[in-house]
Amino acid sequence: MITAKIGNRIRELRTQTGLSQEKFAQKIGMDRTYFASVELGKRNISIVNIEKIANGLEISLSELFKDI
Amino acid sequence: MITAKIGNRIRELRTQTGLSQEKFAQKIGMDRTYFASVELGKRNISIVNIEKIANGLEISLSELFKDI
């Protein structure tokens, strides 16, 4: 499922930033529990929120979707 | 706005397939008026629908987001 794939990818990249879920969610102004459910692949996340996460990770959308 | 950027990109790539909005929407099993509003940048499209469109275009998600 695409939601699980993108969730795993986000978790992988967020972990590399050294930030906890809570700190990262705070950084991008996203609710922590919502962000946690995205990483778990439980959300059919929208493009606006995907962009917010890519910005927080400081990567392009194309890079975020690499190998997905 | 990201919704306009992705809409323009989808329109550009869909046009290259030679399919009309109607035929393309039919191909991917999406409502034609919904698909038209995506191309117009009026929808905060979800990842499940983005994947459907990428599959219809026969490109990867990373390719779809190239230069966005």
Backbone of each chain as nested JSON, in Angstrom:
{
  "chains": [
    {"id": "A", "residues": [
      {"number": 1, "name": "MET", "atoms": {"N": [0.845, -1.215, 0.0], "CA": [0.0, 0.0, 0.0], "C": [0.872, 1.254, 0.0]}},
      {"number": 2, "name": "ILE", "atoms": {"N": [0.437, 2.213, -0.801], "CA": [1.205, 3.448, -0.94], "C": [1.315, 4.207, 0.393]}},
      {"number": 3, "name": "THR", "atoms": {"N": [0.27, 4.164, 1.197], "CA": [0.318, 4.906, 2.47], "C": [1.393, 4.329, 3.4]}},
      {"number": 4, "name": "ALA", "atoms": {"N": [1.551, 3.014, 3.371], "CA": [2.595, 2.381, 4.189], "C": [3.979, 2.705, 3.645]}},
      {"number": 5, "name": "LYS", "atoms": {"N": [4.099, 2.675, 2.315], "CA": [5.408, 2.964, 1.694], "C": [5.871, 4.381, 2.017]}},
      {"number": 6, "name": "ILE", "atoms": {"N": [4.966, 5.337, 1.85], "CA": [5.362, 6.728, 2.104], "C": [5.601, 6.946, 3.607]}},
      {"number": 7, "name": "GLY", "atoms": {"N": [4.818, 6.267, 4.423], "CA": [5.027, 6.364, 5.878], "C": [6.402, 5.867, 6.282]}},
      {"number": 8, "name": "ASN", "atoms": {"N": [6.79, 4.724, 5.735], "CA": [8.109, 4.162, 6.045], "C": [9.232, 5.08, 5.559]}},
      {"number": 9, "name": "ARG", "atoms": {"N": [9.032, 5.614, 4.39], "CA": [10.041, 6.507, 3.81], "C": [10.194, 7.768, 4.667]}},
      {"number": 10, "name": "ILE", "atoms": {"N": [9.071, 8.319, 5.088], "CA": [9.106, 9.519, 5.931], "C": [9.8, 9.209, 7.254]}},
      {"number": 11, "name": "ARG", "atoms": {"N": [9.469, 8.06, 7.837], "CA": [10.093, 7.69, 9.117], "C": [11.613, 7.559, 8.969]}},
      {"number": 12, "name": "GLU", "atoms": {"N": [12.004, 6.903, 7.884], "CA": [13.437, 6.714, 7.607], "C": [14.153, 8.068, 7.517]}},
      {"number": 13, "name": "LEU", "atoms": {"N": [13.575, 8.982, 6.747], "CA": [14.214, 10.284, 6.537], "C": [14.137, 11.157, 7.789]}},
      {"number": 14, "name": "ARG", "atoms": {"N": [13.022, 11.09, 8.496], "CA": [12.865, 11.874, 9.731], "C": [13.861, 11.39, 10.772]}},
      {"number": 15, "name": "THR", "atoms": {"N": [14.067, 10.09, 10.863], "CA": [15.032, 9.527, 11.807], "C": [16.432, 10.061, 11.51]}},
      {"number": 16, "name": "GLN", "atoms": {"N": [16.736, 10.17, 10.217], "CA": [18.053, 10.678, 9.812], "C": [18.282, 12.13, 10.238]}},
      {"number": 17, "name": "THR", "atoms": {"N": [17.193, 12.872, 10.431], "CA": [17.356, 14.264, 10.884], "C": [17.742, 14.327, 12.356]}},
      {"number": 18, "name": "GLY", "atoms": {"N": [17.543, 13.199, 13.069], "CA": [17.857, 13.181, 14.493], "C": [16.726, 13.725, 15.357]}},
      {"number": 19, "name": "LEU", "atoms": {"N": [15.623, 14.113, 14.714], "CA": [14.484, 14.65, 15.471], "C": [13.49, 13.545, 15.826]}},
      {"number": 20, "name": "SER", "atoms": {"N": [12.922, 13.656, 17.02], "CA": [11.84, 12.749, 17.422], "C": [10.595, 13.102, 16.607]}},
      {"number": 21, "name": "GLN", "atoms": {"N": [9.616, 12.19, 16.614], "CA": [8.336, 12.489, 15.956], "C": [7.783, 13.805, 16.487]}},
      {"number": 22, "name": "GLU", "atoms": {"N": [7.847, 13.955, 17.798], "CA": [7.272, 15.141, 18.43], "C": [7.972, 16.421, 17.972]}},
      {"number": 23, "name": "LYS", "atoms": {"N": [9.306, 16.403, 17.992], "CA": [10.065, 17.601, 17.602], "C": [9.843, 17.92, 16.121]}},
      {"number": 24, "name": "PHE", "atoms": {"N": [9.827, 16.857, 15.296], "CA": [9.641, 17.087, 13.863], "C": [8.247, 17.653, 13.584]}},
      {"number": 25, "name": "ALA", "atoms": {"N": [7.241, 17.065, 14.21], "CA": [5.862, 17.54, 14.02], "C": [5.754, 19.004, 14.448]}},
      {"number": 26, "name": "GLN", "atoms": {"N": [6.412, 19.312, 15.552], "CA": [6.432, 20.685, 16.051], "C": [7.073, 21.616, 15.011]}},
      {"number": 27, "name": "LYS", "atoms": {"N": [8.2, 21.162, 14.469], "CA": [8.939, 21.969, 13.491], "C": [8.076, 22.347, 12.288]}},
      {"number": 28, "name": "ILE", "atoms": {"N": [7.251, 21.4, 11.844], "CA": [6.455, 21.654, 10.642], "C": [5.022, 22.085, 10.971]}},
      {"number": 29, "name": "GLY", "atoms": {"N": [4.726, 22.249, 12.238], "CA": [3.394, 22.719, 12.622], "C": [2.3, 21.715, 12.355]}},
      {"number": 30, "name": "MET", "atoms": {"N": [2.625, 20.43, 12.592], "CA": [1.634, 19.374, 12.376], "C": [1.34, 18.711, 13.714]}},
      {"number": 31, "name": "ASP", "atoms": {"N": [0.097, 18.313, 13.896], "CA": [-0.285, 17.607, 15.117], "C": [0.556, 16.333, 15.257]}},
      {"number": 32, "name": "ARG", "atoms": {"N": [1.093, 16.107, 16.456], "CA": [1.996, 14.984, 16.67], "C": [1.324, 13.63, 16.42]}},
      {"number": 33, "name": "THR", "atoms": {"N": [0.098, 13.471, 16.882], "CA": [-0.574, 12.174, 16.705], "C": [-0.923, 11.943, 15.235]}},
      {"number": 34, "name": "TYR", "atoms": {"N": [-1.256, 13.029, 14.532], "CA": [-1.516, 12.895, 13.092], "C": [-0.228, 12.464, 12.382]}},
      {"number": 35, "name": "PHE", "atoms": {"N": [0.867, 13.133, 12.705], "CA": [2.145, 12.791, 12.065], "C": [2.547, 11.344, 12.364]}},
      {"number": 36, "name": "ALA", "atoms": {"N": [2.327, 10.91, 13.606], "CA": [2.653, 9.523, 13.977], "C": [1.844, 8.539, 13.122]}},
      {"number": 37, "name": "SER", "atoms": {"N": [0.575, 8.863, 12.881], "CA": [-0.266, 7.952, 12.086], "C": [0.14, 7.957, 10.612]}},
      {"number": 38, "name": "VAL", "atoms": {"N": [0.705, 9.072, 10.142], "CA": [1.244, 9.118, 8.769], "C": [2.42, 8.152, 8.665]}},
      {"number": 39, "name": "GLU", "atoms": {"N": [3.333, 8.225, 9.625], "CA": [4.5, 7.326, 9.604], "C": [4.063, 5.856, 9.673]}},
      {"number": 40, "name": "LEU", "atoms": {"N": [2.963, 5.6, 10.342], "CA": [2.449, 4.23, 10.454], "C": [1.682, 3.786, 9.204]}},
      {"number": 41, "name": "GLY", "atoms": {"N": [1.554, 4.692, 8.237], "CA": [0.872, 4.34, 6.988], "C": [-0.638, 4.301, 7.124]}},
      {"number": 42, "name": "LYS", "atoms": {"N": [-1.139, 4.966, 8.147], "CA": [-2.585, 4.903, 8.413], "C": [-3.357, 6.068, 7.822]}},
      {"number": 43, "name": "ARG", "atoms": {"N": [-2.668, 6.969, 7.126], "CA": [-3.338, 8.156, 6.593], "C": [-3.177, 8.272, 5.091]}},
      {"number": 44, "name": "ASN", "atoms": {"N": [-4.268, 8.582, 4.431], "CA": [-4.234, 8.893, 3.008], "C": [-3.885, 10.373, 2.893]}},
      {"number": 45, "name": "ILE", "atoms": {"N": [-2.623, 10.661, 3.138], "CA": [-2.135, 12.043, 3.3], "C": [-2.292, 12.857, 2.009]}},
      {"number": 46, "name": "SER", "atoms": {"N": [-2.58, 14.127, 2.171], "CA": [-2.793, 15.007, 1.021], "C": [-1.487, 15.68, 0.593]}},
      {"number": 47, "name": "ILE", "atoms": {"N": [-1.52, 16.206, -0.616], "CA": [-0.323, 16.825, -1.189], "C": [0.164, 18.027, -0.369]}},
      {"number": 48, "name": "VAL", "atoms": {"N": [-0.766, 18.771, 0.209], "CA": [-0.361, 19.929, 1.026], "C": [0.441, 19.455, 2.243]}},
      {"number": 49, "name": "ASN", "atoms": {"N": [-0.011, 18.388, 2.875], "CA": [0.726, 17.872, 4.033], "C": [2.02, 17.159, 3.635]}},
      {"number": 50, "name": "ILE", "atoms": {"N": [1.997, 16.52, 2.474], "CA": [3.229, 15.884, 1.969], "C": [4.289, 16.966, 1.73]}},
      {"number": 51, "name": "GLU", "atoms": {"N": [3.86, 18.087, 1.149], "CA": [4.808, 19.179, 0.891], "C": [5.379, 19.726, 2.207]}},
      {"number": 52, "name": "LYS", "atoms": {"N": [4.508, 19.857, 3.204], "CA": [4.939, 20.346, 4.515], "C": [6.042, 19.437, 5.081]}},
      {"number": 53, "name": "ILE", "atoms": {"N": [5.855, 18.145, 4.94], "CA": [6.832, 17.182, 5.454], "C": [8.135, 17.257, 4.646]}},
      {"number": 54, "name": "ALA", "atoms": {"N": [8.024, 17.332, 3.322], "CA": [9.224, 17.444, 2.485], "C": [10.006, 18.7, 2.853]}},
      {"number": 55, "name": "ASN", "atoms": {"N": [9.297, 19.802, 3.067], "CA": [9.962, 21.042, 3.482], "C": [10.68, 20.851, 4.811]}},
      {"number": 56, "name": "GLY", "atoms": {"N": [10.02, 20.185, 5.748], "CA": [10.625, 19.931, 7.058], "C": [11.867, 19.06, 6.95]}},
      {"number": 57, "name": "LEU", "atoms": {"N": [11.845, 18.136, 6.0], "CA": [12.988, 17.244, 5.782], "C": [14.064, 17.937, 4.931]}},
      {"number": 58, "name": "GLU", "atoms": {"N": [13.701, 19.093, 4.388], "CA": [14.587, 19.868, 3.522], "C": [15.03, 19.093, 2.287]}},
      {"number": 59, "name": "ILE", "atoms": {"N": [14.039, 18.412, 1.698], "CA": [14.271, 17.692, 0.441], "C": [13.132, 18.004, -0.531]}},
      {"number": 60, "name": "SER", "atoms": {"N": [13.359, 17.683, -1.805], "CA": [12.314, 17.902, -2.809], "C": [11.271, 16.794, -2.729]}},
      {"number": 61, "name": "LEU", "atoms": {"N": [10.115, 17.047, -3.314], "CA": [9.083, 16.006, -3.37], "C": [9.591, 14.806, -4.161]}},
      {"number": 62, "name": "SER", "atoms": {"N": [10.32, 15.082, -5.226], "CA": [10.864, 13.998, -6.046], "C": [11.797, 13.11, -5.216]}},
      {"number": 63, "name": "GLU", "atoms": {"N": [12.595, 13.739, -4.375], "CA": [13.51, 12.987, -3.51], "C": [12.714, 12.181, -2.466]}},
      {"number": 64, "name": "LEU", "atoms": {"N": [11.669, 12.792, -1.94], "CA": [10.83, 12.082, -0.965], "C": [10.247, 10.801, -1.553]}},
      {"number": 65, "name": "PHE", "atoms": {"N": [9.895, 10.863, -2.837], "CA": [9.251, 9.707, -3.476], "C": [10.235, 8.768, -4.167]}},
      {"number": 66, "name": "LYS", "atoms": {"N": [11.504, 9.054, -3.995], "CA": [12.519, 8.212, -4.637], "C": [12.356, 6.742, -4.214]}},
      {"number": 67, "name": "ASP", "atoms": {"N": [12.374, 5.853, -5.209], "CA": [12.276, 4.408, -4.968], "C": [10.937, 3.975, -4.374]}},
      {"number": 68, "name": "ILE", "atoms": {"N": [9.921, 4.824, -4.5], "CA": [8.587, 4.422, -4.033], "C": [7.729, 4.096, -5.248]}}
    ]},
    {"id": "B", "residues": [
      {"number": 1, "name": "MET", "atoms": {"N": [1.401, 27.736, -5.366], "CA": [0.705, 26.693, -4.584], "C": [1.012, 25.305, -5.146]}},
      {"number": 2, "name": "ILE", "atoms": {"N": [1.209, 24.378, -4.233], "CA": [1.551, 23.022, -4.647], "C": [0.439, 22.37, -5.471]}},
      {"number": 3, "name": "THR", "atoms": {"N": [-0.821, 22.661, -5.142], "CA": [-1.918, 22.028, -5.891], "C": [-1.92, 22.488, -7.358]}},
      {"number": 4, "name": "ALA", "atoms": {"N": [-1.565, 23.751, -7.577], "CA": [-1.493, 24.264, -8.957], "C": [-0.303, 23.647, -9.688]}},
      {"number": 5, "name": "LYS", "atoms": {"N": [0.827, 23.54, -8.971], "CA": [2.034, 22.974, -9.599], "C": [1.803, 21.531, -10.035]}},
      {"number": 6, "name": "ILE", "atoms": {"N": [1.223, 20.737, -9.134], "CA": [1.012, 19.327, -9.48], "C": [-0.067, 19.211, -10.567]}},
      {"number": 7, "name": "GLY", "atoms": {"N": [-1.058, 20.087, -10.512], "CA": [-2.089, 20.083, -11.55], "C": [-1.519, 20.362, -12.926]}},
      {"number": 8, "name": "ASN", "atoms": {"N": [-0.651, 21.371, -12.995], "CA": [-0.02, 21.714, -14.28], "C": [0.853, 20.575, -14.783]}},
      {"number": 9, "name": "ARG", "atoms": {"N": [1.568, 19.97, -13.866], "CA": [2.464, 18.873, -14.242], "C": [1.654, 17.678, -14.772]}},
      {"number": 10, "name": "ILE", "atoms": {"N": [0.557, 17.383, -14.088], "CA": [-0.299, 16.273, -14.527], "C": [-0.878, 16.574, -15.908]}},
      {"number": 11, "name": "ARG", "atoms": {"N": [-1.329, 17.814, -16.094], "CA": [-1.902, 18.18, -17.396], "C": [-0.869, 18.03, -18.509]}},
      {"number": 12, "name": "GLU", "atoms": {"N": [0.346, 18.496, -18.227], "CA": [1.433, 18.406, -19.212], "C": [1.688, 16.938, -19.605]}},
      {"number": 13, "name": "LEU", "atoms": {"N": [1.788, 16.082, -18.6], "CA": [2.095, 14.67, -18.854], "C": [0.905, 13.937, -19.479]}},
      {"number": 14, "name": "ARG", "atoms": {"N": [-0.298, 14.267, -19.029], "CA": [-1.499, 13.633, -19.587], "C": [-1.647, 14.014, -21.056]}},
      {"number": 15, "name": "THR", "atoms": {"N": [-1.362, 15.275, -21.384], "CA": [-1.442, 15.733, -22.774], "C": [-0.483, 14.932, -23.654]}},
      {"number": 16, "name": "GLN", "atoms": {"N": [0.694, 14.667, -23.095], "CA": [1.703, 13.892, -23.842], "C": [1.236, 12.47, -24.153]}},
      {"number": 17, "name": "THR", "atoms": {"N": [0.312, 11.95, -23.351], "CA": [-0.189, 10.593, -23.628], "C": [-1.141, 10.598, -24.824]}},
      {"number": 18, "name": "GLY", "atoms": {"N": [-1.62, 11.799, -25.195], "CA": [-2.557, 11.89, -26.315], "C": [-3.993, 11.631, -25.895]}},
      {"number": 19, "name": "LEU", "atoms": {"N": [-4.212, 11.393, -24.598], "CA": [-5.57, 11.124, -24.111], "C": [-6.242, 12.418, -23.642]}},
      {"number": 20, "name": "SER", "atoms": {"N": [-7.528, 12.518, -23.91], "CA": [-8.323, 13.638, -23.383], "C": [-8.483, 13.444, -21.872]}},
      {"number": 21, "name": "GLN", "atoms": {"N": [-8.907, 14.508, -21.179], "CA": [-9.192, 14.38, -19.75], "C": [-10.172, 13.235, -19.519]}},
      {"number": 22, "name": "GLU", "atoms": {"N": [-11.181, 13.194, -20.348], "CA": [-12.232, 12.188, -20.175], "C": [-11.683, 10.77, -20.337]}},
      {"number": 23, "name": "LYS", "atoms": {"N": [-10.918, 10.564, -21.391], "CA": [-10.379, 9.225, -21.656], "C": [-9.393, 8.817, -20.56]}},
      {"number": 24, "name": "PHE", "atoms": {"N": [-8.568, 9.782, -20.135], "CA": [-7.585, 9.467, -19.103], "C": [-8.285, 9.133, -17.78]}},
      {"number": 25, "name": "ALA", "atoms": {"N": [-9.268, 9.952, -17.414], "CA": [-10.008, 9.704, -16.165], "C": [-10.67, 8.33, -16.211]}},
      {"number": 26, "name": "GLN", "atoms": {"N": [-11.213, 8.003, -17.379], "CA": [-11.837, 6.699, -17.569], "C": [-10.82, 5.576, -17.37]}},
      {"number": 27, "name": "LYS", "atoms": {"N": [-9.636, 5.767, -17.966], "CA": [-8.569, 4.765, -17.889], "C": [-8.193, 4.446, -16.448]}},
      {"number": 28, "name": "ILE", "atoms": {"N": [-8.165, 5.474, -15.604], "CA": [-7.725, 5.26, -14.219], "C": [-8.899, 5.129, -13.245]}},
      {"number": 29, "name": "GLY", "atoms": {"N": [-10.104, 5.125, -13.77], "CA": [-11.275, 4.937, -12.918], "C": [-11.522, 6.098, -11.973]}},
      {"number": 30, "name": "MET", "atoms": {"N": [-11.306, 7.32, -12.491], "CA": [-11.532, 8.512, -11.671], "C": [-12.641, 9.341, -12.316]}},
      {"number": 31, "name": "ASP", "atoms": {"N": [-13.438, 9.969, -11.472], "CA": [-14.503, 10.833, -11.979], "C": [-13.897, 11.949, -12.842]}},
      {"number": 32, "name": "ARG", "atoms": {"N": [-14.48, 12.177, -14.005], "CA": [-13.919, 13.14, -14.955], "C": [-13.88, 14.566, -14.395]}},
      {"number": 33, "name": "THR", "atoms": {"N": [-14.934, 14.967, -13.722], "CA": [-14.965, 16.341, -13.201], "C": [-13.968, 16.499, -12.049]}},
      {"number": 34, "name": "TYR", "atoms": {"N": [-13.795, 15.438, -11.26], "CA": [-12.787, 15.492, -10.194], "C": [-11.396, 15.622, -10.824]}},
      {"number": 35, "name": "PHE", "atoms": {"N": [-11.126, 14.793, -11.828], "CA": [-9.814, 14.846, -12.475], "C": [-9.564, 16.219, -13.095]}},
      {"number": 36, "name": "ALA", "atoms": {"N": [-10.581, 16.793, -13.711], "CA": [-10.443, 18.131, -14.317], "C": [-10.066, 19.16, -13.246]}},
      {"number": 37, "name": "SER", "atoms": {"N": [-10.674, 19.052, -12.073], "CA": [-10.384, 20.027, -11.007], "C": [-8.984, 19.81, -10.429]}},
      {"number": 38, "name": "VAL", "atoms": {"N": [-8.487, 18.58, -10.49], "CA": [-7.094, 18.321, -10.08], "C": [-6.146, 19.045, -11.026]}},
      {"number": 39, "name": "GLU", "atoms": {"N": [-6.38, 18.91, -12.333], "CA": [-5.524, 19.579, -13.313], "C": [-5.57, 21.097, -13.143]}},
      {"number": 40, "name": "LEU", "atoms": {"N": [-6.703, 21.601, -12.698], "CA": [-6.846, 23.05, -12.48], "C": [-6.234, 23.5, -11.156]}},
      {"number": 41, "name": "GLY", "atoms": {"N": [-5.703, 22.555, -10.389], "CA": [-5.059, 22.911, -9.121], "C": [-6.049, 23.226, -8.013]}},
      {"number": 42, "name": "LYS", "atoms": {"N": [-7.272, 22.758, -8.182], "CA": [-8.32, 23.087, -7.207], "C": [-8.502, 22.029, -6.13]}},
      {"number": 43, "name": "ARG", "atoms": {"N": [-7.709, 20.97, -6.173], "CA": [-7.893, 19.887, -5.217], "C": [-6.633, 19.609, -4.425]}},
      {"number": 44, "name": "ASN", "atoms": {"N": [-6.811, 19.443, -3.13], "CA": [-5.722, 19.003, -2.264], "C": [-5.691, 17.478, -2.34]}},
      {"number": 45, "name": "ILE", "atoms": {"N": [-5.206, 16.991, -3.461], "CA": [-5.281, 15.565, -3.818], "C": [-4.502, 14.683, -2.835]}},
      {"number": 46, "name": "SER", "atoms": {"N": [-5.028, 13.499, -2.606], "CA": [-4.398, 12.566, -1.662], "C": [-3.413, 11.646, -2.371]}},
      {"number": 47, "name": "ILE", "atoms": {"N": [-2.571, 11.023, -1.563], "CA": [-1.525, 10.16, -2.104], "C": [-2.093, 8.968, -2.877]}},
      {"number": 48, "name": "VAL", "atoms": {"N": [-3.24, 8.449, -2.431], "CA": [-3.848, 7.313, -3.143], "C": [-4.247, 7.741, -4.559]}},
      {"number": 49, "name": "ASN", "atoms": {"N": [-4.821, 8.927, -4.689], "CA": [-5.212, 9.405, -6.02], "C": [-4.006, 9.836, -6.854]}},
      {"number": 50, "name": "ILE", "atoms": {"N": [-2.987, 10.37, -6.192], "CA": [-1.759, 10.722, -6.912], "C": [-1.134, 9.457, -7.511]}},
      {"number": 51, "name": "GLU", "atoms": {"N": [-1.135, 8.391, -6.732], "CA": [-0.565, 7.13, -7.228], "C": [-1.359, 6.603, -8.425]}},
      {"number": 52, "name": "LYS", "atoms": {"N": [-2.687, 6.718, -8.325], "CA": [-3.558, 6.278, -9.421], "C": [-3.188, 7.013, -10.713]}},
      {"number": 53, "name": "ILE", "atoms": {"N": [-2.963, 8.316, -10.595], "CA": [-2.619, 9.132, -11.767], "C": [-1.234, 8.757, -12.298]}},
      {"number": 54, "name": "ALA", "atoms": {"N": [-0.267, 8.578, -11.399], "CA": [1.083, 8.182, -11.831], "C": [1.021, 6.838, -12.563]}},
      {"number": 55, "name": "ASN", "atoms": {"N": [0.246, 5.908, -12.041], "CA": [0.093, 4.608, -12.703], "C": [-0.512, 4.782, -14.099]}},
      {"number": 56, "name": "GLY", "atoms": {"N": [-1.508, 5.642, -14.206], "CA": [-2.143, 5.893, -15.496], "C": [-1.177, 6.517, -16.485]}},
      {"number": 57, "name": "LEU", "atoms": {"N": [-0.279, 7.345, -15.968], "CA": [0.738, 7.991, -16.812], "C": [1.913, 7.054, -17.09]}},
      {"number": 58, "name": "GLU", "atoms": {"N": [1.911, 5.93, -16.377], "CA": [2.988, 4.934, -16.477], "C": [4.359, 5.522, -16.14]}},
      {"number": 59, "name": "ILE", "atoms": {"N": [4.37, 6.305, -15.077], "CA": [5.628, 6.855, -14.558], "C": [5.673, 6.66, -13.04]}},
      {"number": 60, "name": "SER", "atoms": {"N": [6.851, 6.819, -12.466], "CA": [6.997, 6.703, -11.01], "C": [6.513, 7.988, -10.337]}},
      {"number": 61, "name": "LEU", "atoms": {"N": [6.25, 7.897, -9.046], "CA": [5.866, 9.083, -8.284], "C": [7.001, 10.101, -8.314]}},
      {"number": 62, "name": "SER", "atoms": {"N": [8.22, 9.614, -8.22], "CA": [9.383, 10.499, -8.241], "C": [9.435, 11.291, -9.557]}},
      {"number": 63, "name": "GLU", "atoms": {"N": [9.134, 10.6, -10.65], "CA": [9.112, 11.251, -11.971], "C": [7.976, 12.267, -12.039]}},
      {"number": 64, "name": "LEU", "atoms": {"N": [6.835, 11.92, -11.483], "CA": [5.691, 12.842, -11.489], "C": [6.042, 14.151, -10.773]}},
      {"number": 65, "name": "PHE", "atoms": {"N": [6.838, 14.041, -9.71], "CA": [7.164, 15.225, -8.911], "C": [8.458, 15.914, -9.352]}},
      {"number": 66, "name": "LYS", "atoms": {"N": [9.033, 15.432, -10.426], "CA": [10.28, 16.013, -10.913], "C": [10.12, 17.513, -11.166]}},
      {"number": 67, "name": "ASP", "atoms": {"N": [11.053, 18.292, -10.668], "CA": [11.068, 19.755, -10.868], "C": [9.893, 20.486, -10.209]}},
      {"number": 68, "name": "ILE", "atoms": {"N": [9.253, 19.82, -9.247], "CA": [8.165, 20.505, -8.521], "C": [8.677, 20.886, -7.131]}}
    ]}
  ]
}
